[in-house]
Amino acid sequence: MVYSDKLFALTPEGDLRVFLDEGDLHNVSALELAFFKGAVTEDVLFATGRGVAPWMASVTFGGADLQTLYIGSLRGTQIPYFRAPVPGLPMVHWSRHRR
């Protein structure tokens, strides 16, 4: 969730699992309210974005066992990572077998 600085996953059963939540509830709520009013300003927008991956925008799995999760962010200066509880899937184009 880009502006709320939250990383989550949905399980196959449809349950929400939050792995990282670094958003400021007040600022995120203010942005949501402004959005629904059609009144987002730079001040409201840029008040969000904090933590290790401000405005997180993507994740990818890496490492030999695909169990290292890297977080991409729009306002970050580093690429944070952590050991994921489950491995990711290999990229489709990594397959050596073509049909």
LUMMI-475923 format. One record per atom (N, C-alpha, C): atom name; x, y, z negated; residue number from 1; chain. Coordinates in pm, 1 decimal. Layout:
<atoms>
+----+----------+----------+----------+-----+---+
:  a :       xx :       yy :       zz :   k : c :
+----+----------+----------+----------+-----+---+
: CA :        X :        Y :        Z : NUM : A :
...
+----+----------+----------+----------+-----+---+
</atoms>
This chain:
<atoms>
+----+----------+----------+----------+-----+---+
:  a :       xx :       yy :       zz :   k : c :
+----+----------+----------+----------+-----+---+
:  N :     86.2 :   -116.3 :      0.0 :   1 : A :
: CA :      0.0 :      0.0 :      0.0 :   1 : A :
:  C :     90.9 :    122.6 :      0.0 :   1 : A :
:  N :     98.5 :    187.1 :    112.8 :   2 : A :
: CA :    199.9 :    289.3 :    136.6 :   2 : A :
:  C :    196.4 :    401.8 :     32.8 :   2 : A :
:  N :     86.1 :    471.4 :     20.0 :   3 : A :
: CA :     84.8 :    590.8 :    -64.8 :   3 : A :
:  C :     66.2 :    561.1 :   -212.2 :   3 : A :
:  N :     24.1 :    441.2 :   -245.7 :   4 : A :
: CA :      6.1 :    408.6 :   -387.4 :   4 : A :
:  C :    126.1 :    333.3 :   -443.4 :   4 : A :
:  N :    227.4 :    310.5 :   -362.1 :   5 : A :
: CA :    350.6 :    244.7 :   -406.9 :   5 : A :
:  C :    321.5 :    112.3 :   -476.4 :   5 : A :
:  N :    244.4 :     30.2 :   -409.5 :   6 : A :
: CA :    204.5 :    -98.5 :   -465.3 :   6 : A :
:  C :    231.8 :   -208.0 :   -362.8 :   6 : A :
:  N :    293.9 :   -316.6 :   -410.1 :   7 : A :
: CA :    319.4 :   -432.9 :   -326.5 :   7 : A :
:  C :    232.8 :   -546.8 :   -377.4 :   7 : A :
:  N :    151.9 :   -603.4 :   -289.4 :   8 : A :
: CA :     62.5 :   -710.1 :   -331.4 :   8 : A :
:  C :     53.2 :   -817.1 :   -224.2 :   8 : A :
:  N :     -4.3 :   -929.3 :   -261.3 :   9 : A :
: CA :    -31.6 :  -1038.1 :   -167.0 :   9 : A :
:  C :   -169.1 :  -1093.5 :   -198.5 :   9 : A :
:  N :   -232.6 :  -1145.2 :    -96.6 :  10 : A :
: CA :   -358.2 :  -1217.5 :   -114.5 :  10 : A :
:  C :   -326.9 :  -1365.4 :   -103.4 :  10 : A :
:  N :   -371.9 :  -1443.2 :   -201.4 :  11 : A :
: CA :   -348.6 :  -1587.6 :   -198.7 :  11 : A :
:  C :   -443.3 :  -1652.0 :    -97.6 :  11 : A :
:  N :   -415.9 :  -1775.6 :    -58.8 :  12 : A :
: CA :   -509.6 :  -1845.5 :     31.2 :  12 : A :
:  C :   -651.7 :  -1853.7 :    -25.4 :  12 : A :
:  N :   -664.0 :  -1845.8 :   -157.6 :  13 : A :
: CA :   -795.8 :  -1848.7 :   -221.3 :  13 : A :
:  C :   -861.9 :  -1711.1 :   -225.2 :  13 : A :
:  N :   -790.5 :  -1609.6 :   -181.2 :  14 : A :
: CA :   -845.4 :  -1474.6 :   -178.5 :  14 : A :
:  C :   -817.1 :  -1393.9 :   -304.1 :  14 : A :
:  N :   -732.1 :  -1444.0 :   -392.1 :  15 : A :
: CA :   -697.0 :  -1371.6 :   -514.0 :  15 : A :
:  C :   -589.0 :  -1267.3 :   -483.9 :  15 : A :
:  N :   -594.8 :  -1156.2 :   -554.2 :  16 : A :
: CA :   -497.0 :  -1048.9 :   -540.5 :  16 : A :
:  C :   -384.8 :  -1070.4 :   -640.3 :  16 : A :
:  N :   -260.3 :  -1071.0 :   -593.3 :  17 : A :
: CA :   -143.1 :  -1080.0 :   -680.4 :  17 : A :
:  C :    -59.0 :   -955.2 :   -658.3 :  17 : A :
:  N :    -45.7 :   -874.4 :   -762.6 :  18 : A :
: CA :     34.7 :   -752.8 :   -754.7 :  18 : A :
:  C :    176.3 :   -786.9 :   -801.7 :  18 : A :
:  N :    274.2 :   -760.5 :   -716.2 :  19 : A :
: CA :    414.0 :   -788.8 :   -748.6 :  19 : A :
:  C :    486.3 :   -665.8 :   -800.3 :  19 : A :
:  N :    445.2 :   -549.3 :   -753.6 :  20 : A :
: CA :    512.2 :   -425.8 :   -793.2 :  20 : A :
:  C :    410.8 :   -312.9 :   -785.9 :  20 : A :
:  N :    400.5 :   -236.7 :   -892.0 :  21 : A :
: CA :    307.6 :   -122.6 :   -895.2 :  21 : A :
:  C :    380.4 :     -5.8 :   -959.3 :  21 : A :
:  N :    424.6 :     87.7 :   -875.7 :  22 : A :
: CA :    498.9 :    202.8 :   -925.4 :  22 : A :
:  C :    430.5 :    334.7 :   -892.3 :  22 : A :
:  N :    306.0 :    327.1 :   -851.9 :  23 : A :
: CA :    233.5 :    448.4 :   -817.8 :  23 : A :
:  C :    189.0 :    525.2 :   -941.0 :  23 : A :
:  N :    174.3 :    654.9 :   -923.5 :  24 : A :
: CA :    122.1 :    741.4 :  -1029.1 :  24 : A :
:  C :    -29.3 :    747.7 :  -1011.6 :  24 : A :
:  N :   -103.1 :    691.6 :  -1106.7 :  25 : A :
: CA :   -248.3 :    678.9 :  -1094.1 :  25 : A :
:  C :   -314.8 :    813.6 :  -1068.1 :  25 : A :
:  N :   -271.6 :    917.8 :  -1135.8 :  26 : A :
: CA :   -330.6 :   1050.7 :  -1117.8 :  26 : A :
:  C :   -310.8 :   1100.4 :   -974.0 :  26 : A :
:  N :   -186.7 :   1093.0 :   -924.0 :  27 : A :
: CA :   -157.8 :   1143.7 :   -789.9 :  27 : A :
:  C :   -223.6 :   1059.6 :   -680.8 :  27 : A :
:  N :   -226.3 :    928.4 :   -700.3 :  28 : A :
: CA :   -289.9 :    841.0 :   -601.9 :  28 : A :
:  C :   -440.7 :    867.0 :   -598.8 :  28 : A :
:  N :   -501.1 :    883.9 :   -715.1 :  29 : A :
: CA :   -645.0 :    914.3 :   -721.4 :  29 : A :
:  C :   -675.8 :   1048.5 :   -656.1 :  29 : A :
:  N :   -588.4 :   1146.8 :   -677.0 :  30 : A :
: CA :   -608.6 :   1278.4 :   -616.0 :  30 : A :
:  C :   -600.7 :   1268.7 :   -463.6 :  30 : A :
:  N :   -508.1 :   1189.3 :   -412.7 :  31 : A :
: CA :   -496.3 :   1170.8 :   -268.3 :  31 : A :
:  C :   -620.2 :   1100.9 :   -212.6 :  31 : A :
:  N :   -665.7 :    998.6 :   -280.2 :  32 : A :
: CA :   -784.6 :    927.0 :   -233.1 :  32 : A :
:  C :   -906.4 :   1019.9 :   -229.8 :  32 : A :
:  N :   -923.4 :   1097.7 :   -333.6 :  33 : A :
: CA :  -1035.6 :   1192.1 :   -338.6 :  33 : A :
:  C :  -1025.7 :   1294.6 :   -224.6 :  33 : A :
:  N :   -906.3 :   1349.2 :   -204.7 :  34 : A :
: CA :   -886.7 :   1447.0 :    -96.8 :  34 : A :
:  C :   -911.7 :   1382.5 :     38.9 :  34 : A :
:  N :   -871.5 :   1257.7 :     56.3 :  35 : A :
: CA :   -892.0 :   1188.5 :    182.5 :  35 : A :
:  C :  -1041.4 :   1177.7 :    214.2 :  35 : A :
:  N :  -1119.7 :   1133.5 :    118.0 :  36 : A :
: CA :  -1262.3 :   1116.6 :    142.6 :  36 : A :
:  C :  -1335.9 :   1249.5 :    159.8 :  36 : A :
:  N :  -1276.3 :   1357.3 :    111.0 :  37 : A :
: CA :  -1334.0 :   1490.7 :    132.9 :  37 : A :
:  C :  -1283.1 :   1553.8 :    261.6 :  37 : A :
:  N :  -1186.5 :   1488.0 :    327.4 :  38 : A :
: CA :  -1126.4 :   1545.7 :    447.2 :  38 : A :
:  C :  -1040.8 :   1666.3 :    415.0 :  38 : A :
:  N :   -976.0 :   1663.5 :    297.7 :  39 : A :
: CA :   -902.8 :   1780.9 :    251.3 :  39 : A :
:  C :   -760.9 :   1747.3 :    204.4 :  39 : A :
:  N :   -694.5 :   1654.3 :    271.5 :  40 : A :
: CA :   -557.9 :   1618.6 :    232.8 :  40 : A :
:  C :   -463.7 :   1732.3 :    271.5 :  40 : A :
:  N :   -382.4 :   1772.7 :    176.8 :  41 : A :
: CA :   -280.5 :   1874.6 :    200.7 :  41 : A :
:  C :   -142.7 :   1811.7 :    181.5 :  41 : A :
:  N :    -39.8 :   1882.1 :    226.0 :  42 : A :
: CA :     96.2 :   1831.8 :    204.3 :  42 : A :
:  C :    126.1 :   1816.5 :     56.3 :  42 : A :
:  N :     80.3 :   1909.9 :    -24.9 :  43 : A :
: CA :    106.1 :   1902.8 :   -168.6 :  43 : A :
:  C :     47.2 :   1775.4 :   -229.0 :  43 : A :
:  N :    -75.0 :   1743.4 :   -191.2 :  44 : A :
: CA :   -140.9 :   1623.7 :   -244.5 :  44 : A :
:  C :    -70.7 :   1498.3 :   -192.5 :  44 : A :
:  N :    -40.3 :   1496.7 :    -64.6 :  45 : A :
: CA :     23.1 :   1380.2 :     -3.4 :  45 : A :
:  C :    162.1 :   1355.1 :    -60.6 :  45 : A :
:  N :    244.4 :   1458.5 :    -64.2 :  46 : A :
: CA :    382.5 :   1441.2 :   -108.1 :  46 : A :
:  C :    398.1 :   1429.1 :   -259.6 :  46 : A :
:  N :    289.2 :   1441.8 :   -333.2 :  47 : A :
: CA :    295.3 :   1413.5 :   -477.5 :  47 : A :
:  C :    302.4 :   1262.4 :   -501.3 :  47 : A :
:  N :    264.3 :   1183.4 :   -400.6 :  48 : A :
: CA :    277.1 :   1037.9 :   -411.2 :  48 : A :
:  C :    415.2 :    998.1 :   -361.7 :  48 : A :
:  N :    450.4 :    874.2 :   -382.6 :  49 : A :
: CA :    579.1 :    824.4 :   -335.0 :  49 : A :
:  C :    684.7 :    830.9 :   -442.5 :  49 : A :
:  N :    695.2 :    722.4 :   -516.6 :  50 : A :
: CA :    798.6 :    718.7 :   -620.3 :  50 : A :
:  C :    841.1 :    574.4 :   -641.8 :  50 : A :
:  N :    937.4 :    553.5 :   -727.6 :  51 : A :
: CA :    983.7 :    419.1 :   -758.7 :  51 : A :
:  C :   1096.5 :    373.7 :   -668.1 :  51 : A :
:  N :   1122.2 :    244.3 :   -669.0 :  52 : A :
: CA :   1235.5 :    189.5 :   -594.0 :  52 : A :
:  C :   1212.8 :    190.6 :   -443.7 :  52 : A :
:  N :   1087.3 :    197.5 :   -399.4 :  53 : A :
: CA :   1056.6 :    197.7 :   -256.0 :  53 : A :
:  C :    941.9 :    294.7 :   -229.4 :  53 : A :
:  N :    968.8 :    425.8 :   -240.2 :  54 : A :
: CA :    860.6 :    522.5 :   -222.2 :  54 : A :
:  C :    797.9 :    515.2 :    -83.1 :  54 : A :
:  N :    666.7 :    507.4 :    -82.1 :  55 : A :
: CA :    586.9 :    488.7 :     39.0 :  55 : A :
:  C :    626.4 :    358.1 :    107.4 :  55 : A :
:  N :    620.1 :    247.4 :     31.0 :  56 : A :
: CA :    656.2 :    118.1 :     89.1 :  56 : A :
:  C :    568.7 :     88.5 :    209.6 :  56 : A :
:  N :    633.7 :     39.4 :    314.3 :  57 : A :
: CA :    563.3 :     22.6 :    441.5 :  57 : A :
:  C :    576.2 :   -116.4 :    501.9 :  57 : A :
:  N :    672.4 :   -194.2 :    455.4 :  58 : A :
: CA :    690.7 :   -325.6 :    516.2 :  58 : A :
:  C :    764.9 :   -418.0 :    421.3 :  58 : A :
:  N :    751.5 :   -544.7 :    447.9 :  59 : A :
: CA :    830.0 :   -646.0 :    377.3 :  59 : A :
:  C :    880.1 :   -747.0 :    480.1 :  59 : A :
:  N :    992.5 :   -807.2 :    449.1 :  60 : A :
: CA :   1043.6 :   -916.0 :    531.0 :  60 : A :
:  C :   1116.8 :  -1013.3 :    440.0 :  60 : A :
:  N :   1117.6 :  -1137.8 :    480.0 :  61 : A :
: CA :   1185.4 :  -1241.3 :    402.8 :  61 : A :
:  C :   1319.0 :  -1271.6 :    468.3 :  61 : A :
:  N :   1420.1 :  -1295.1 :    385.4 :  62 : A :
: CA :   1553.0 :  -1326.1 :    436.4 :  62 : A :
:  C :   1623.1 :  -1425.8 :    346.8 :  62 : A :
:  N :   1750.3 :  -1445.0 :    373.6 :  63 : A :
: CA :   1828.6 :  -1543.3 :    301.0 :  63 : A :
:  C :   1812.6 :  -1680.9 :    364.6 :  63 : A :
:  N :   1903.2 :  -1769.5 :    331.7 :  64 : A :
: CA :   1902.3 :  -1903.5 :    390.9 :  64 : A :
:  C :   1771.8 :  -1977.6 :    365.8 :  64 : A :
:  N :   1710.3 :  -1952.9 :    249.8 :  65 : A :
: CA :   1585.2 :  -2023.4 :    216.4 :  65 : A :
:  C :   1461.3 :  -1936.0 :    236.0 :  65 : A :
:  N :   1477.9 :  -1818.4 :    294.2 :  66 : A :
: CA :   1368.5 :  -1722.9 :    319.7 :  66 : A :
:  C :   1291.2 :  -1688.1 :    192.5 :  66 : A :
:  N :   1361.8 :  -1683.7 :     80.7 :  67 : A :
: CA :   1294.9 :  -1652.3 :    -44.5 :  67 : A :
:  C :   1343.3 :  -1520.8 :   -105.6 :  67 : A :
:  N :   1418.2 :  -1442.9 :    -28.3 :  68 : A :
: CA :   1454.3 :  -1307.8 :    -69.2 :  68 : A :
:  C :   1361.3 :  -1213.2 :      5.1 :  68 : A :
:  N :   1288.2 :  -1130.5 :    -68.2 :  69 : A :
: CA :   1192.3 :  -1038.9 :     -7.9 :  69 : A :
:  C :   1251.0 :   -898.6 :     -9.7 :  69 : A :
:  N :   1261.5 :   -838.1 :    108.2 :  70 : A :
: CA :   1313.9 :   -703.2 :    123.3 :  70 : A :
:  C :   1197.0 :   -607.7 :    147.0 :  70 : A :
:  N :   1202.6 :   -490.7 :     83.7 :  71 : A :
: CA :   1095.1 :   -392.8 :     94.0 :  71 : A :
:  C :   1143.8 :   -272.4 :    174.8 :  71 : A :
:  N :   1073.9 :   -244.0 :    282.4 :  72 : A :
: CA :   1102.6 :   -124.8 :    361.2 :  72 : A :
:  C :   1013.5 :    -10.4 :    314.2 :  72 : A :
:  N :   1066.4 :    110.2 :    312.8 :  73 : A :
: CA :    986.0 :    224.5 :    269.1 :  73 : A :
:  C :   1016.0 :    345.7 :    357.0 :  73 : A :
:  N :    920.2 :    436.0 :    361.7 :  74 : A :
: CA :    932.7 :    553.3 :    448.3 :  74 : A :
:  C :   1012.4 :    666.2 :    384.9 :  74 : A :
:  N :   1018.3 :    668.1 :    252.1 :  75 : A :
: CA :   1089.7 :    777.3 :    185.4 :  75 : A :
:  C :   1207.8 :    728.0 :    103.5 :  75 : A :
:  N :   1239.2 :    601.6 :    114.2 :  76 : A :
: CA :   1347.4 :    544.6 :     35.4 :  76 : A :
:  C :   1483.3 :    566.9 :     98.0 :  76 : A :
:  N :   1586.2 :    552.8 :     16.9 :  77 : A :
: CA :   1723.8 :    566.1 :     64.0 :  77 : A :
:  C :   1799.7 :    435.1 :     51.9 :  77 : A :
:  N :   1734.0 :    332.5 :     -0.6 :  78 : A :
: CA :   1793.5 :    199.9 :    -14.8 :  78 : A :
:  C :   1688.6 :     96.0 :     24.3 :  78 : A :
:  N :   1732.0 :    -27.2 :     40.8 :  79 : A :
: CA :   1639.4 :   -135.7 :     69.7 :  79 : A :
:  C :   1636.3 :   -228.0 :    -51.9 :  79 : A :
:  N :   1534.8 :   -212.6 :   -137.7 :  80 : A :
: CA :   1526.2 :   -299.0 :   -254.5 :  80 : A :
:  C :   1484.0 :   -440.7 :   -214.9 :  80 : A :
:  N :   1520.8 :   -536.6 :   -297.9 :  81 : A :
: CA :   1484.2 :   -675.0 :   -270.9 :  81 : A :
:  C :   1470.7 :   -750.2 :   -402.1 :  81 : A :
:  N :   1401.4 :   -862.2 :   -395.9 :  82 : A :
: CA :   1388.8 :   -949.3 :   -512.0 :  82 : A :
:  C :   1364.8 :  -1091.8 :   -464.7 :  82 : A :
:  N :   1380.9 :  -1183.3 :   -556.4 :  83 : A :
: CA :   1357.3 :  -1325.0 :   -528.9 :  83 : A :
:  C :   1207.0 :  -1347.6 :   -531.5 :  83 : A :
:  N :   1150.1 :  -1391.3 :   -421.0 :  84 : A :
: CA :   1006.4 :  -1413.5 :   -410.7 :  84 : A :
:  C :    968.5 :  -1547.4 :   -475.1 :  84 : A :
:  N :    846.3 :  -1556.2 :   -528.3 :  85 : A :
: CA :    803.9 :  -1681.9 :   -591.0 :  85 : A :
:  C :    782.7 :  -1794.6 :   -489.6 :  85 : A :
:  N :    763.8 :  -1758.6 :   -362.8 :  86 : A :
: CA :    749.9 :  -1858.5 :   -256.1 :  86 : A :
:  C :    827.1 :  -1809.0 :   -134.5 :  86 : A :
:  N :    874.9 :  -1897.5 :    -50.3 :  87 : A :
: CA :    947.2 :  -1852.5 :     68.5 :  87 : A :
:  C :    853.2 :  -1798.4 :    174.7 :  87 : A :
:  N :    907.9 :  -1711.2 :    258.0 :  88 : A :
: CA :    832.9 :  -1662.9 :    372.9 :  88 : A :
:  C :    844.6 :  -1761.7 :    487.9 :  88 : A :
:  N :    777.5 :  -1732.8 :    595.3 :  89 : A :
: CA :    785.1 :  -1816.5 :    714.9 :  89 : A :
:  C :    890.4 :  -1760.6 :    809.6 :  89 : A :
:  N :    957.0 :  -1847.5 :    884.1 :  90 : A :
: CA :   1054.5 :  -1796.0 :    980.9 :  90 : A :
:  C :    984.4 :  -1719.0 :   1092.2 :  90 : A :
:  N :   1054.6 :  -1624.3 :   1149.8 :  91 : A :
: CA :   1000.9 :  -1548.1 :   1261.2 :  91 : A :
:  C :    978.4 :  -1642.7 :   1378.8 :  91 : A :
:  N :    875.4 :  -1618.8 :   1453.8 :  92 : A :
: CA :    839.5 :  -1706.1 :   1565.4 :  92 : A :
:  C :    953.7 :  -1715.7 :   1666.5 :  92 : A :
:  N :   1019.6 :  -1604.6 :   1691.7 :  93 : A :
: CA :   1125.7 :  -1603.2 :   1792.6 :  93 : A :
:  C :   1255.2 :  -1669.8 :   1746.4 :  93 : A :
:  N :   1262.8 :  -1717.8 :   1621.3 :  94 : A :
: CA :   1380.5 :  -1788.3 :   1573.3 :  94 : A :
:  C :   1383.8 :  -1933.5 :   1621.5 :  94 : A :
:  N :   1274.7 :  -1983.3 :   1671.2 :  95 : A :
: CA :   1267.2 :  -2122.8 :   1711.6 :  95 : A :
:  C :   1358.1 :  -2147.4 :   1832.1 :  95 : A :
:  N :   1431.1 :  -2256.1 :   1826.7 :  96 : A :
: CA :   1516.4 :  -2293.4 :   1939.5 :  96 : A :
:  C :   1439.1 :  -2371.3 :   2044.8 :  96 : A :
:  N :   1322.5 :  -2417.4 :   2007.9 :  97 : A :
: CA :   1242.3 :  -2497.3 :   2099.3 :  97 : A :
:  C :   1139.1 :  -2407.7 :   2166.8 :  97 : A :
:  N :   1145.7 :  -2401.1 :   2295.0 :  98 : A :
: CA :   1049.2 :  -2321.0 :   2370.2 :  98 : A :
:  C :    956.1 :  -2413.6 :   2443.6 :  98 : A :
:  N :    833.7 :  -2370.2 :   2459.2 :  99 : A :
: CA :    734.9 :  -2451.7 :   2530.5 :  99 : A :
:  C :    724.7 :  -2410.2 :   2673.8 :  99 : A :
+----+----------+----------+----------+-----+---+
</atoms>
